[in-house]
Amino acid sequence: MHYKVSIVIEKDEHGYYAYSPGLEGCQTQGDSLEEVKANIQEAVELYLETLSDEEKRDVFNKEISTMTLEVQVA
């Protein structure tokens, strides 16, 4: 079965960090964008394998929105 999962990827001086806001504790890191994408894909798949059908329904009934906010700083 295929699911769509929200993922956030952040870059800092140490590389890349990725997590899924809808899957508590599901996170990983990588030295490159390609590596972190592969790592989070594996982490999400493994995470979902541990959930019961009821838990999966609960996870996928959450609505997660992302946006960009422009702010002015004095």
Backbone as ProteinMPNN parsed JSONL, in Angstrom:
{"seq_chain_A": "MHYKVSIVIEKDEHGYYAYSPGLEGCQTQGDSLEEVKANIQEAVELYLETLSDEEKRDVFNKEISTMTLEVQVA", "coords_chain_A": {"N_chain_A": [[0.84, -1.176, 0.0], [0.461, 2.276, -0.709], [1.411, 5.351, 0.774], [1.214, 8.867, 1.474], [3.496, 10.959, 2.994], [4.337, 13.649, 5.077], [7.382, 15.385, 5.008], [10.124, 17.061, 6.481], [13.036, 18.734, 5.616], [16.092, 19.904, 6.684], [18.965, 21.969, 6.325], [22.2, 22.341, 7.627], [25.362, 23.342, 9.068], [26.423, 20.849, 9.52], [25.378, 19.069, 7.742], [22.517, 17.403, 6.533], [19.258, 17.187, 7.934], [16.403, 15.307, 8.518], [12.905, 14.871, 9.116], [9.683, 13.528, 10.0], [6.846, 15.248, 10.626], [4.401, 14.076, 11.249], [4.939, 11.578, 12.185], [5.899, 10.69, 15.051], [9.116, 10.973, 16.382], [10.34, 9.911, 14.152], [13.075, 10.289, 12.379], [16.136, 11.371, 10.789], [19.491, 11.691, 9.456], [21.941, 13.01, 7.118], [24.818, 13.295, 4.947], [24.494, 14.434, 2.471], [21.906, 15.777, 0.312], [20.735, 13.773, -1.232], [21.451, 11.509, 0.239], [20.128, 11.942, 2.72], [17.486, 11.925, 1.868], [17.195, 9.258, 0.998], [17.661, 8.005, 3.434], [15.521, 8.962, 5.049], [13.37, 7.917, 3.7], [13.738, 5.163, 4.122], [13.578, 5.173, 6.93], [10.906, 6.009, 7.375], [9.475, 3.928, 6.123], [10.244, 1.724, 7.722], [9.272, 2.617, 10.189], [6.476, 2.722, 9.71], [5.973, 0.009, 9.355], [5.918, -0.898, 11.94], [3.515, -0.137, 12.992], [0.108, -0.737, 13.922], [-2.91, -1.472, 12.019], [-4.915, 0.242, 12.918], [-3.428, 2.267, 14.183], [-2.096, 3.253, 11.933], [-4.277, 4.335, 10.512], [-4.953, 6.425, 12.274], [-2.622, 8.01, 12.096], [-2.651, 8.76, 9.367], [-4.965, 10.195, 9.2], [-4.431, 12.646, 10.2], [-4.043, 16.107, 9.514], [-1.565, 17.889, 7.967], [-0.063, 20.905, 7.36], [2.118, 22.949, 5.455], [3.933, 26.018, 5.167], [5.304, 29.071, 3.876], [6.426, 31.871, 5.517], [6.641, 35.299, 5.337], [8.489, 37.676, 7.022], [9.219, 40.786, 8.661], [12.094, 42.091, 10.04], [13.349, 44.296, 12.385]], "CA_chain_A": [[0.0, 0.0, 0.0], [1.227, 3.518, -0.783], [0.962, 6.459, 1.599], [1.958, 10.117, 1.349], [3.942, 11.371, 4.314], [5.013, 14.944, 5.083], [8.779, 15.329, 5.451], [10.843, 18.332, 6.56], [14.484, 18.564, 5.494], [16.822, 21.113, 7.052], [20.406, 21.917, 6.068], [23.026, 23.173, 8.495], [26.804, 23.172, 8.843], [26.784, 19.441, 9.706], [24.756, 18.253, 6.701], [21.063, 17.48, 6.4], [18.449, 16.55, 8.967], [15.038, 15.121, 8.015], [11.956, 14.26, 10.039], [8.285, 13.545, 9.606], [6.067, 15.793, 11.738], [3.271, 13.207, 11.553], [5.421, 10.3, 12.729], [6.699, 11.115, 16.196], [10.399, 10.31, 16.562], [10.874, 9.409, 12.881], [14.036, 11.291, 11.956], [17.421, 10.852, 10.337], [20.412, 12.711, 8.957], [22.791, 12.571, 6.022], [25.817, 14.271, 4.514], [24.017, 15.072, 1.246], [20.462, 15.751, 0.15], [20.383, 12.44, -1.717], [21.586, 10.556, 1.344], [19.077, 12.132, 3.718], [16.226, 11.466, 1.262], [17.181, 7.791, 1.069], [17.574, 7.631, 4.845], [14.181, 9.21, 5.598], [12.476, 6.943, 3.057], [13.894, 3.915, 4.863], [13.08, 5.37, 8.297], [9.444, 6.039, 7.332], [8.997, 2.576, 5.82], [10.428, 0.906, 8.924], [8.348, 3.137, 11.205], [5.116, 2.3, 9.378], [5.875, -1.438, 9.561], [5.703, -1.186, 13.364], [2.188, 0.325, 13.399], [-1.079, -1.542, 13.635], [-3.797, -0.829, 11.05], [-5.596, 1.343, 13.614], [-2.448, 3.347, 14.346], [-1.884, 3.849, 10.608], [-5.444, 5.183, 10.237], [-4.811, 7.635, 13.082], [-1.535, 8.813, 11.525], [-2.993, 9.303, 8.066], [-6.11, 11.083, 9.32], [-3.938, 13.961, 10.611], [-3.78, 17.033, 8.421], [-0.353, 18.674, 8.209], [0.146, 21.923, 6.334], [3.366, 23.721, 5.554], [3.841, 27.309, 4.498], [6.414, 29.995, 4.025], [5.949, 33.114, 6.095], [7.581, 36.416, 5.181], [8.439, 38.575, 8.177], [10.159, 41.894, 8.633], [12.827, 42.213, 11.296], [13.945, 45.634, 12.483]], "C_chain_A": [[0.885, 1.24, 0.0], [0.579, 4.593, 0.083], [1.777, 7.691, 1.237], [2.241, 10.615, 2.752], [4.652, 12.713, 4.187], [6.407, 14.784, 5.679], [9.341, 16.741, 5.464], [12.334, 18.011, 6.482], [15.138, 19.912, 5.767], [18.307, 20.908, 6.77], [21.106, 22.823, 7.066], [24.489, 22.866, 8.232], [27.27, 21.719, 8.974], [26.226, 18.535, 8.614], [23.261, 18.474, 6.675], [20.389, 16.678, 7.498], [17.026, 16.452, 8.415], [14.182, 14.468, 9.084], [10.555, 14.349, 9.461], [7.466, 14.071, 10.777], [4.884, 14.911, 12.137], [3.649, 11.881, 12.17], [6.408, 10.609, 13.848], [7.974, 10.287, 16.346], [11.013, 9.767, 15.285], [11.758, 10.488, 12.282], [15.333, 10.633, 11.532], [18.303, 12.009, 9.899], [21.215, 12.136, 7.81], [23.748, 13.674, 5.623], [25.373, 15.028, 3.271], [22.496, 14.996, 1.202], [20.005, 14.372, -0.313], [20.424, 11.413, -0.597], [20.459, 10.712, 2.357], [17.714, 11.717, 3.163], [16.111, 9.948, 1.324], [16.997, 7.33, 2.516], [16.17, 7.839, 5.407], [13.175, 8.271, 4.954], [12.526, 5.622, 3.826], [13.315, 4.041, 6.275], [11.554, 5.349, 8.337], [8.892, 4.647, 7.073], [9.116, 1.661, 7.041], [9.465, 1.327, 10.03], [6.938, 2.618, 10.954], [4.919, 0.801, 9.567], [5.574, -1.792, 11.007], [4.297, -0.847, 13.823], [1.098, -0.69, 13.068], [-1.917, -0.8, 12.591], [-4.506, 0.364, 11.675], [-4.658, 2.533, 13.795], [-2.163, 4.032, 13.009], [-3.053, 4.757, 10.242], [-5.343, 6.493, 11.003], [-3.759, 8.573, 12.499], [-1.988, 9.493, 10.242], [-4.29, 10.107, 8.06], [-5.707, 12.468, 9.816], [-3.749, 14.818, 9.367], [-2.583, 17.891, 8.808], [-0.19, 19.636, 7.048], [1.492, 22.585, 6.554], [3.178, 25.009, 4.788], [5.135, 28.065, 4.682], [5.832, 31.305, 4.503], [7.017, 34.176, 5.912], [7.403, 37.363, 6.348], [9.46, 39.691, 7.996], [10.794, 42.0, 9.999], [13.535, 43.552, 11.311], [15.432, 45.574, 12.67]], "O_chain_A": [[1.939, 1.254, 0.636], [-0.644, 4.727, 0.118], [2.901, 7.574, 0.749], [1.345, 10.686, 3.594], [5.476, 12.897, 3.291], [6.59, 14.138, 6.711], [9.065, 17.53, 4.561], [12.83, 17.132, 7.187], [14.786, 20.925, 5.162], [18.839, 19.813, 6.952], [20.659, 23.941, 7.32], [24.812, 22.189, 7.255], [28.391, 21.393, 8.583], [26.564, 17.353, 8.564], [22.791, 19.606, 6.783], [20.882, 15.637, 7.93], [16.504, 17.437, 7.894], [14.651, 13.63, 9.854], [10.282, 15.139, 8.558], [7.392, 13.416, 11.817], [4.415, 15.0, 13.271], [2.783, 11.137, 12.63], [7.605, 10.77, 13.609], [7.923, 9.059, 16.426], [12.11, 9.21, 15.327], [11.265, 11.48, 11.744], [15.599, 9.48, 11.873], [17.899, 13.17, 9.968], [21.182, 10.932, 7.554], [23.521, 14.846, 5.923], [25.825, 16.149, 3.038], [21.877, 14.246, 1.957], [18.994, 13.861, 0.168], [19.547, 10.555, -0.493], [19.892, 9.716, 2.806], [16.875, 11.21, 3.907], [15.055, 9.414, 1.662], [16.264, 6.378, 2.784], [15.673, 6.997, 6.155], [12.213, 7.867, 5.607], [11.49, 5.037, 4.142], [12.644, 3.129, 6.758], [10.968, 4.739, 9.231], [7.942, 4.225, 7.733], [8.19, 0.912, 7.352], [8.907, 0.479, 10.727], [6.279, 2.13, 11.872], [3.82, 0.361, 9.904], [5.035, -2.863, 11.282], [3.908, -1.223, 14.929], [1.167, -1.401, 12.065], [-1.662, 0.371, 12.311], [-4.676, 1.393, 11.021], [-5.056, 3.679, 13.582], [-2.007, 5.252, 12.956], [-2.837, 5.846, 9.711], [-5.616, 7.558, 10.449], [-3.975, 9.782, 12.415], [-1.734, 10.682, 10.051], [-4.676, 10.647, 7.023], [-6.539, 13.374, 9.853], [-3.35, 14.328, 8.311], [-2.589, 18.541, 9.853], [-0.181, 19.225, 5.888], [1.945, 22.758, 7.686], [2.362, 25.085, 3.87], [5.953, 27.734, 5.54], [4.848, 31.793, 3.947], [8.171, 33.974, 6.29], [6.289, 37.802, 6.634], [10.44, 39.544, 7.265], [10.095, 41.998, 11.012], [14.239, 43.903, 10.364], [16.084, 46.614, 12.77]]}, "name": "protein", "num_of_chains": 1, "seq": "MHYKVSIVIEKDEHGYYAYSPGLEGCQTQGDSLEEVKANIQEAVELYLETLSDEEKRDVFNKEISTMTLEVQVA"}
